[in-house]
Structure formats: structure tokens, C-alpha cells
């Protein structure tokens, strides 16, 4: 009986490990690294499941990584996209813009997603501070070349500023796929 219990336990663990290895879904940063071949820039928690302080700490890490890439690789434009609708791309892009501005980096957020922007948070109130830029909106039906031209104009006008673009999910938007080819950085929210 003991041998049968041990064999059953071993078989159960083996089946669970096999099922996990065959599961194509992404659960943790190591899964992303395995699929892409390089580590993700940052790992963000579900903001509904953690305190505001923890969420801010993770967003600060992402903003610092973007600023570091800007300094090291002359990053000037970046798009934020998701793997599907409802991943929180607009929230992440807006909060990262707020963090970068708090760090002293002038940023412009271009809305190419076609969704309404979230209400301003208490920590980002007071947009009359130096270096603060308003959200630049584009219409949903606009052509990708018009978006690309607008991003180029914003980059030229702002000089040392960073142009962040909030885009529709990559899987459903040809515009996002087109824009991803012309920016310095693409951040995919999974």
C-alpha cells in the first residue's frame, strides 16, 4: 500500500510538471524570458491586488529603466501596447509619464489607442509645473503615417523630451504593428 501511495504521488507530481511545461500561457517573468529570449524590462503587479506604495515602486523601476535606456541608447520614442484589450496599457503609460515627469524628464503622451484617458490621479495633479505636457490625442480612424508624422513632430518640437505613445492592442491593430517598426522602444503589457 505504501508503495502504491508513493507511486501515485510521484505520478501526480510528474503529471503536474508535464502539464505546466506544455502550457503555452505566460504566468511569470521567467516565462516571458523563455519565449522572447531576453528578460523583461520590468515586472508589474496587478494594481488591484497590491498597495499603492508597492505599485508606485514597480512603476518607478519601469520609469527608471526607460530613463536609463534614453540616456544610454538615445531613446526618444516609445510605444505602449498590450497583448489584448483590458490589460491596463493606458493606465501604465499615464503613470509612467507621471513618474518620468517627477524625475525631471519632459514627456509627451500621444494617445493612439482610441480609448478615453483615465481620470488624473491625485499625485499627478497640477499640470502647470515646468516640463509637464498635455495628452496629445489622435482619432481612432487616423492613418498610421499620420500618427508617425505626429510622433516625429512631437520629438522635433520637444528636443530632449521623450515621446510616449499609448496604442491599441498589438494583436488587433495594424496601426500599432506599423508604429512599432519606427519607434526606439516598444513596451508590451502582458
Secondary structure, DSSP 4 states (H G I P E B T S, - for coil): -HHHHHHHHHHHHHHHHHHHHH--S--SHHHHHHHHSS--S-----TTTS-HHHHHHHHHHHHHHHHHHHHHH---EEEEEESSTTS-HHHHHHHHHHHHHHTT--EEEEEES-SPPPPPPGGG--TTSTT--PEEE--TT--HHHHHHHHHHHHHHHTT-EEEEEE--TTT-HHHHHHHTTSSEEEEE-
